[in-house]
Amino acid sequence: MSPEKNSGRPSPGKRAPSPLSGRAREVADELHSRSRRQVFNSVVPVLRESLRARIKDHTWDPTQTESGKAVLADKFVALDPEKAALCHLLCRTNGAQRVVEIGTSYGVSTIYLGDAVKKNLESGSGEGHGTVIGTEHESGKVAAARDNVTSAGVGDVVEILDGDLRETLPERLESLVEQAGTEQPVDFVLMDIWIPMALPALEILTPYLRSGALVVCDQVVSASKDYADYLSVVRADPDDGGQFTSVTVPGQGGTEISMKL
């Protein structure tokens, strides 16, 4: 008889359970399910746009063409549940209470970030009022994301900036400095946006990152060529002026986790 049967305990399964509970978990699970169905139904048009991008711009990123961006404009493009759970864990680990999400979409991963911030405040690992600042360029997604985070019970700590982050984020970061009483108030960043915007977003954020702040960027292995400029910054040798130390987590397109020095 196997040790599992002898112990009388059920098998833990292949994956850890969601860190969310209650209404937050219900809403996130439903959104993940909708995202998966959408991905299945979008395989052919996304593949077609990827081929167009490959022929035209020598990249597999479908958002490099106007028609590709149009195809994805109303899509979830949600972070995988395991990666969202990882972000939740990282936020809990470093006691994050001021978080920025670059590329909110419909607010799926935002629910995880908001839940982590609320739990940090409740456990005493954070002080004052926690904030998750999301950015999203598609106004339709902004409205839906606000509804989703409110339904999940984290709307009180989430705000979503509507428009081009290069215009909306700098002013909000300056006000965050005043609210937090520190020049480097940001504890955690999730970077899950149109690839050409990743480096500009990082450049805006870097002066506001505290020492020890984490920056998580998705799909850096599957799109390593397109992320080359971004990766050259977060992987730059500190002896040569680099401001981060970074690790690449393979699997599911790859994830870069970078810590501000």
N, C-alpha and C positions, 0 to 999 in steps of 0.2 A: 504494500500500500504506500502511496506517495506521501511525503511529509505534509503536503497541503491537506490531504484527507485525514491524516493523523492529528493535525493541529485543531481540526474542527472549525477552522476559519475559512471563509470563502476566498477564492482566488482574487487577488487584487486587480486582475485584468492587465492588458498590455499598456494602458496609459493611465496617468494619474487623473483623478477627478478634477473637475473645474474648481478653481479657487473661489468662484462666485457662489452665492446662495440666494434663496428667496426670489424676489421679483427680478433682481439683476440677472440671475442665472436664467430665468425663464425667458426674458427678453433677448438676452445674448444668444441662447440656444436657438430660438426661433429665427433670429437674424442670420446666424451661421447656416441654418438649414435653407433659408431663402437664398443665401449667397451661393451655396453649393448647387442648388437647382439652376440658378442663373448661369453659373459657370458651365454646367452641362449643356444648356441651351445655346450658349454663346461660342462653343468650340469652333464651329465652322466660320462664322464671321471674323472672330479674332484671329484664327489661323490665316485667313485670307489677308487681313490687314498686316499681319506679321510678315507674310511673304512679300507684300508690297513694300514694306519698310526695308526688308532685306535687299530687294532689288534696287530701291531708290537710294537708301541711305546706309546700306551695309550694316544694318542692325536688325535684331529680331524684335525690337520694342515697337509694338503696334501704335503707340502714342506719338511716334515720330512723324506720322502722316496726319493730315487734317481729317481724312475719312476715318482713320483709326481712332483718333480722339473722339470723334462723333459717336462711334460705335460704343466706346467705353464711358461716355459722358453720364449715362444713367445707371451704370453697373456698380455693384457693391465694391468689388475689388477688395474684399475684406481680408484682414490678417487672419492666418490660420489660427484655430482655437489654441493649439499648443504654443504658438508664438505669442498670442495675446496673454496666455497664462504665464509665460516666461516674463513678459513685461510687468505683469501684476506682481510676480515674485520679486523682480529686481526693484520695483518701486517700494515694496514692503521692506526689502532688505536694507535699502539706504534711507529709509524713512522719508521718502519723497513727499513733499506737500505742495510744491510748485512745479507743475508738469506742463510741457508744451508738446502738442501733437501736430506734426506737419503732414497734412493730408488726412482729414477726418472722414471723408466720404459720408456714409450713413451712420457713423457713430458706433460701430460695433466694438472696435478696440477701445474707443473712448469710454465705454462702460467699464471695462477692466481697469483703466487708469483712474477713473473717478472712484470706483470701489476701493482701490488700493489707497488712494489719498484719504478717503473717509475713514478707513480702518486705521491708517497711521495716526490720524488725529484722535480717534477714539481710544487707541492704545497708549496715547501719550508720547509717541515717537515723533510727533509733529506738534507745532505750536501755532496758535492763531487760526486763521481761515485758510483752508486749502483751496487750491485752484488748478484746474486743468484747462489750458488755453488751446483750443483746436483751431486749425485753419482749413478753409475749404473754398475753392474757387467757383464751384457750381452751386448757384443759389438754391436750386431745388433740393440738392443734397443737404444743404445747411438746414433748411426747414425740417426735413425728415430726421436729421441727426438730433436736432433739438428736441423733437418729439420723442425720439427713442431714448435719449439719456434721461429725460423727465420720467418716462414710463418705467425705466429701470431703477428709479429712485436715486440717481446721482446728479440730477440736474442742478441741485443747489451748489455743487462745486465745479460745474462745467460751464464754460462760455465758448462759443464758436464764432470766430471772426469770418465774416462773409466777404470774399473778394481775393485779390492778389495779395499774397502774404508779404510781398516786398513793400506794399503800401500799408497794410493793416498791422503787421506784427511789430515793427520798430516802435511805434507810438505806444502800443500795449505793453511792451517790455519796459519802456521808460516808466510807465505808471506802476508796473509791478515792482520796480526798484523802490519807488516811493512807498508803496504799500508794505513791502517786506523790510524796508530800512537797511538794505544792503545792496551794494553795486552788482553783486553776482547772485541773484536770487533763484536761478533755475536749477532744479535737482535732477530732472530726468527729461529726455526728449525721445519721442518715437518719430522716426523719419520713414514715412510710407506714402510717398508722393511721386508724381511724374518725375522721372529720373533727372531731367535737366534742371529741375528746381532744387535738388538735394543740396548741391554745393552752395548756391546762393542763400538757402535757408540756414545752412551751417555757419556761413560767414556772418549772417545777421545775429545768430544766437551765441556764437562763441564768447563774445565779451561778457555775456550775462550768465555763463555757466560757472557754478561754483566749483572749486577743486573737489574732485570726487564725483561730480555729476556724470551720469551715464547717457550716452547717445546710442540708440538702437536703430539700425538701418536694415531694411528688408531687401531680399533678392540680390544680394551683392555677388553671389557666385554665378547664378544663372545669367546675370546681366553685368558681369565684371568689366567688360569692355566699356559699356555705357557709364559705369560708375567710376571709371579710371581716375578722373579728376578729384572726385570726392574721396576715394580711397587713398589717393596720394597725400591728402591732407591728414586724415585720421591715422594713417600708418607712418607718417613722417617721423624720423628718428628724433627723439627729444634733444639729443646732442647737436642736432642740426636745426633746432628751433621748433621742432614738433611740439604740439600742445596736448597731444593725446597719447594714451597707450591703448592698443586695440587688439581684439581677438576675433577671428572668424569662426562661426559655428556652422558647419556644413549641414546639408539636408534641407529639403523643401525650398530650394532656391538659394539657401545660405542667408545668414544673418551676421552683420557686423555689430559688435558691442564695443564701444569706445568709451574710455574714461578720461575726463578732463583732468590734466595734471595741475 
